[in-house]
Amino acid sequence: MSSINIGASQIGGWNIGASQFVSAGWYLDDGNYIDFSSVATIEGEVEFTSDFSMIYNPFADLQQLEIKVNFELKVIAAVALDLMQLVPEKFHGKLEDNWFRDYISEMDLQVGSWLTYVRDIIKLENPYTVGSMKYLRHLGYIIGVNFPSEDETTELEMRKTLAQATDWYKVKGTYQSIQVLALIYQLSINVYDMYTNDYVNFYLTDWFVGDEDENPSGFDATYYKSPHFGIEVLLNKVYESGSESYLWKSIYLTNFIERMEETRPVHTVPHYLIFLNPKTDEFGHVIEVDGEIKARTMGDWEVSTKYFDMVGSPDNWFFDEGDHFDQSADGFIKSITTWVLGTGNYPCLLCGEPGESAAICHTDVETPVLTGSIDPDDIIITSEKITFEFIVPKATVQDDISELGLYVPGSPDRIMILSCFPKIDKSDDVELKIQVEVYKSDLS
């Protein structure tokens, strides 16, 4: 390692003596060319100024005054040369004080500096050794990294960014890189492939790699993977805005979308969704999940009753003209096909949860603002749970959504599941995907 010796220190000036060591055929520091026969002394002056002053009286002040000052000195050492060795020795004594000796001394510095630049070429490849912010910017430009101005960043931050850029490019554009961005912005996301057979309607599915002409389950040979992909943000975190609690506001995605535009492959098209996922059980318990999202089935949830009409057969008939009695519970569950979103029930309090009062707890959607239908094919029944899924279109805009009801349509509609949660602002840059899960086991 090169050694720098402080030859002298004084107020208003400093001297540095630098010794370098090298022997033919080997290098002490593997590249810095330290020469044992050359000694260079650099002299300079420093003028100190201060914006703060005080008067200290050692006889009157009880405390001892201690002044600590830190100085940072950056030295760029050139290769030390003595070109006088190239001048015949018989002229050395005669040239001590003339212009030629001054010229040789200047050439020592100039040529030494040039050799330093040549030596440092190999350092340009490494963000930890490149010599200045100017060259850091050049190196960043080569690989497409743009740095802020020097007033907004530091040399250390630029080196870290440049060092990480190579690793980032290894994953940039992949679904994993999107997950990394989401972590930076403290978002929980799912990323999906999108398949289509007409390039009008797109369907989300998990990332899939198969053999030639093989599609994910549920997609026949007419479907193909499109360059579109879905980014689904889980609504599982509560944000405070003044005195209000929010699950989502449109501004929460702005910075993430900007970074996504810099990260995604140019031929791909991202689709953004926010995902509301209330969960409850069949036993009427109020179940709360992350995000302060509460849900419960209502009192007339009758999944265990056996029904007697012939829904779905060639001889359809309805025992009670509208409740669709069936020979199993599936008919009842498949009849819950109306959804309603509202802006009431805030703060959220469902009947049946601890501390509730019958006078203020809620049994229905209080302030309906949006409604729609659930496709029975999107109601999935398994041995573990029942899942109701629907999507509020991108074009629909509604602020302060805070309640959800699922109903059996009729006159009037009969509520089967009620959920409430902190407010959601639905903007026109995202779709709202809602998936309500009703478990067949007790979740309380």
Secondary structure, 3 states (H helix, E strand, C coil): CCEEEEEEEECCEEEEEEEECCECCECCCCCCCCCCCEEEEEEEECCCCCCCCCCCCCCCCCCCCCCCCCCCCCCCCCCCCCHHHHCCHHHCHHHCCCHHHHHHHHHHHHHHHHHHHHHHHHHHHCCCCCCCHHHHHHHHHHCCCCCCCCCCCCHHHHHHHHHHHHHHHHHCCCHHHHHHHHHHCCCCEEEEEEEECCCCCCEEECCCCCCCCCCCCCCCCCCEEEEEEEEEEECCCCEEECCEEEEECHHHHHHHHHHHHHHCCCCCEEEEEEEECCEEECCCCCEEECCCEEEEECCCCCCCCCCCCCCCCCCCCCCCCCCCCCCCHHHHHHCCCEEEEECCCCCCCECCCCCCCCCCCECCCCCEEEEEECCHHHEEECCCEEEEEEEECCCCCEEEEEEEEEEECCCCCEEEEEEEEEEEEECCCCEEEEEEEEECCCCC
